[in-house]
Amino acid sequence: MAREVAIQLYLFVFRFFFTIFSICPQKKKTTFVASFGDNVLFTLKELKKQTDEKIVVLKTDSCRVNFDGIELNFELRHFWGWIRSIYHLATSNMIFIDNYFGFLASVKFKPNVKCIQLWHAAGAIKQFGLKDPSNAGRSPKAIERFKRVYSKFDYVVVGGERMADIYRESFGIREENILRTGIPRTDFFFEEQALQKTVAALKKTYPIIQEKKVILYAPTYREGDFNITSLPLNIDYMYRELKDEYILLLRLHPAVHYDFANQYPDFVYDVSDYPDINHLLVVTDLLISDYSSIPFEFSLLQRPMIFFAYDLEEYGKSRGFWEPYEQLVPGPVVYNSKELVEAIQTNKYNYDQIVKFANEWNEFSTGTSSIRLIQAIYSKNKSAETISRG
């Protein structure tokens, strides 16, 4: 109840300032709202190449990407940055977002404004949006607020037809809202020069990756895991069994805080603060994940994955899966550290399954997603301006 009251108060204040700023003249301006940032970064770079739009980026505290001085802090505790952010939202003709942002429920954009959802995940294992099982415990007012947010999406960018189907169910959007241009940040995996530069830089930072294979552990965020005191991995056991051949990189979710006392500095490396997960994927020989969306992009590299689903039954009940978990993921499913180590040592992976997975979920992500996205959005806008003039 208290949370709902706080949300309503926030939205009321947001709406108040937005309404005032809406009186100001609209500008030829694109505003990005970033909580993850990588899709925003690739889209923004291409936008600069193709147009002369004024660009502003509104960043939440969770965003690790640096946008070279054109950003504002989009958090209430940074009050003046937050107020200026609302001004830009009220006076822009293009809005790009990369997550669920509740403020959308409280605003009314001008008729010519387009809001484009650059969702932070290239695919989906767990259910979300209107299909999230936790909605059963929410108030009708909260569900109605979610629907108002989703109704603001003029376009949702997808990397494959399977994700288009999921968005229709999750956001309640129609076919005309789907933009099949591919996921902007996946362009990185098709840029050979950028890949080589990234590998060279990481080898310089972590020379050990030139000598041993790299395991990257990148689990999803679990509700309430803001501060954790331990990992589900038995790192001591993994160290004893794998230290001669592998190193282990830990990449925890941005929202998770973990004071890691590293007893194995020559084996375990905490890369949770490294700004770009895609860079880490390029030097990864084996990915260990669970219900995260990271495997969808990693599959473009056609390298093996193991799915450490130690809490599968519990997580499935609370979050729900789009289809049976074991049928969806392109790799062996293990439930404890012993099974995990055995799977690594056995080294038997179905590469045909990985390729099929990559092709299904990255159908439209073929290296030119950012270019196609900007051309699609801004050519649509130009056409609309031409029609309105005459």
N, C-alpha and C positions, 0 to 999 in steps of 0.2 A: 504494500500500500504506500509506504513512504517513498519507495523508488518511483512508483507511478506518479506521485505528486511532484517529485523532483523533475521528472521528465516533462510533465505538463508545464511546470514553471519555466523550465529552460526553453521550451518551444514557444511559450507566450512571449518571452523576452526577445527571442530570435525573430519572431514574426513582427514584433513592434518595430525593431530597427530595420528589418528588411522592407517593411511597408514604407517607412520614411525614406529610405534610400531609393526605393523604386520610383520616387518622384524625379530623381536625377535623370539626366539624359542617358540613354543607353549608348554604349560604345561598341566599336568593332573590337571585341575583346574575348579571348578564350580563358576561362578560369578552370584550373584543374584542382580537384580535392583528392589528396593522396594520403592513404594510411599505410599502403605497402610501397607504392612508388615506382616499381620497375616498369609496369605497363605505361604509366604516366610518362616516364623518362623517354621511352622509345617513341611514343606518340608525339611528345613535345619536340623532340629533335627533328622528326619528319615534318611537323607543322612549321617549324622555323625555315626549313628548306623550301616548302611549297607555298607559303603565304607570308603576308606582312602583318599578321594578327598581333595585337598586343597580348602578352601572355602573363598570367599570374598563377602561382601554385600555392595552394593552401595546405599546409602539412599538419597532420596530427603528430603527437609525440612518438607514436610507434613507427613512423616513417624514417628509414635510415638513409634514404637517397638524398644526395646533394644536388640541388637544382641551380647552382651558380648565382645566388643572390636575387632570384626573382620570386622567392617564397615568403609567406607569412605564416606565423604559428596559429593554427586553427584550433586553439584550446581556450576554454573560458577563463582559465587561470592566467592566461596571457591576454588580459582584457582588451587592450588597445589593438593588438594584432587580430583578435577575434572580431572586434567591431569593424575594422578595416576589411576583414575577410567578408563579412556580411555585405558591405558596400560593393565589393567586387562581384559577389554573386548576384546582387540586385541590378547591376548595370552591365552585365556581360550578355553576349548573344549566343555563346557556346559554353556549356558546362560539361566537363568530363569528371567522373568519379570512379573510384576503384574498390568500393566496398559499400556496405549498408550505412547510410547516413540519415539519422532520424530527422534532421532539420528539414528534409524534403517534405515531410508531412505537414509542415507549418507554413510553407511558402506558396505563392502563386506567381509563376514566372510570366513574363510578357509573352504574347502569342507567338512571336517569332523565335523564342529561345528554344534551343535543343539541348537535351540532357542525355549524355551517352554514358552507359555503364561499361567500364573496363574491368569487369570482375576480376579479382586477384587470383582466381583458380582457373587452370586450363581444362580441368575435368572435375568430376565429383564422385566420391565414394559414399560419403555420408549425405543424408538429406538435410536440406536447409530451407529458409524462406517459409512459404506457406505449407510446406511438407514436413517441417521440423516437428518431430513428435513432442517436443517440449511445449509446443503451442497449446496442447491440451490443458496445461496448467496456467495459461495466461488469460487475462480478462478480455472480454469482447472489445473493450476500448483499445487494448494493445494490438489486437489482431486488425482492427480497423485502421490503426495508425500504420501498421506494416503495409497494408494494401494501398494507403495513400502515398507512401514512399515509393512503392513499386510502380504506381500509376504515373509517376513523373519520368520514368525511363522511356525516352523516345526511341532509343536504340540500345540493344545489348549485343556486345561483340562476342562472337563464338569462334572456337577453333575447329569444331566438328559438329556434325548433325546430331550426334548423341547428346551433346551439351545443349543444343537448341531445344531438344525435347524436354530436358531437365529444367531449363529456364522457363519454358511455357508453364510447367507445373509449379515451379518454385515461386515465380514472380507474378503468375497470372497474366502474362503478356501474350500478345497475338503475333501471328506470323510476320506482319509488317514491322514489328519491333526488332526482329532478328537481323543482325548484320553479319554476314558470313565472309568476313575479311581476314580471319585468323587472329591469333593472340600476338599483340605487338612485340612483347619481350622475347618471343621464340625466334625472332629474326636473328638474334645473337648466335644461335646454333648453326646458322647458315653462312656466317661471316668468317671465312677461314683466317683472314688476317687478325681479326679481333680474338679469335680462339687461340691462335698462336701467341699473341701478346699476353693474353690472360694466363696461359699455362706458364710462360716464361716468368711472369711476375710472381705467381704463386710458388714456383720452384725456388725463386730467390727468397721469398718470405719463409717457406717451409722446405728447406733443402732435403729433408728426409723423404719427400715424395719422389725423389729421383732414385731412391734405393729400395723403397717398399711400396706395396700396393695400398691403395687408399680405400678405407671403408668410411662412408658417411652415414651417421645416424641422425635422421631428421624426422622426429615424431610430430604428430599433430598436437594442437592445443586441446587440453581437456578442461572442461568447465571448472573454474575455481583454482586452477593450478598457477596462481600468480607467484607464489613462493613455494618451492619444493626443496626438500632436504635430501632426497636420494633419487636415483634413477632406477628404472626397472631392469636395466642391464646389470649383469654380474661382471663388472669390469675386471675384477681380480681374476676371475676364471678366464675371461677373454684374453687378458694379458698373458697368462700362462700358456694358453693354447695357440695364440696367434701372433705373438710379438715378433717372431723371427721373420715373418713374411708380410705382415700388415701394420698399418697405423690406423687409429680410430679418430675421426673428426666428429665432434659433438656440435650439432646445430639445433638448438632449442628454439621454440617459438618466441617472437619478439616480446610477447606479453609475460613470459615466464622468467622469473628471477631464481637463479640457482647459484649458491656460493660453493663452487666446486673446488675441493681440496685435492689437487691432482697429485696422486702418489706415483703416477707412471708418466712423467713428462716426456719420455722418449717413445711413448705409445699413444697417449691420449692428448688431443689438442682441442681446446674449446674454441670453436669458430662462430659462436652464437652472435657475436657482434660484427662479424664480417658483413659488409653492406649488401653484397649481391650473391644470392644463393646460386644463380646460374653459373657464376664463375667457379664456385666450389664443385658444381656438378661436372664441369669439364675435366677436372683432375680426379674425379671419383671413379674407382674401378668397380665398386659394389655399393649399392644404396640399400640401407636398412630403413624402412619406414613402417607406417601402420595404416592410418586412415587419412593421411595428408594428401594434398593434391600434387605434391612435388613429383611423384612417379610419372605423371602425365607428360611433363616436359623432359624428364630424364630419359624417358623411352625414346626420344628423338635420337639419343646417342647410341641406342641399341646395346646397352650394357645391362648386366644382371641386377636383379633386385630380390631382396628377401623381405617378407612382411611379418613383422614382430607384433603379433596381435595377442598379447598376453591377457588383455581384458576384453576379448571379442564379444562374449555373451553380454556382459554388462554394458559395454559401449553400444552394441547393437540395439539394446532395449531403450537406451536413453536418447540416442541420436538417429538410429534407423539407417539402413543402407538402400541404395537404389536397386540393387539386385544381390543375390547371395554373395557374400564377401569372397569366398574361396573361388567362385566362378569369375569374378570380376578382375582380381589382381593378377598381373602377369609374372608370377613367381611363387616359390614355395612359401607357405604360411607356417610359422612356428609360434610356440606359445611360452617358451622359457629360454633362458640363456644356453642351456645345454643343447637344445634342439637347434638354436641359432648357430652355435659354433659347429655343430655337426653338418649343417647345411652349407656353411662356408667351406669347411674342409672337404666335403664331398664334391663341391664345385660342379654340380650338374644343373644346368639351366636350360629352359626351353626358349631358344632364341626366336623361333618362329612365332611363339606366343607373344613375345615382346614386340616384334615387328608388327604383328596384327593389332596389338593394343595401340601402338604409336600411330598407325595409319587411321584407325577408327577415331581416336580422340583428337588428332592433329590434322585432320583432313584438309583444312583450309590454311593451316600454319605452315607455309612452304618457303619462307624467307623474305616475303615482300608484304607482310601483314600491315606494317606501319604505313607504307606507301598507299596500299589499297584503302586503308581506313580513312586517311586524310582525304584522298581523292573522293571517296564515297560521301563523306560527311559534308565537305566544303563545296563539292559540286552540287549536292542536293540543296545546300543553303543558297548558292548563287542562283540556281534555277527558281527557287522560291522567291528570291528578291526580284528577279526579272519579271515573274508573273505578277507580283504585287505592284510593280511599277507600271505595268501596263498594258 
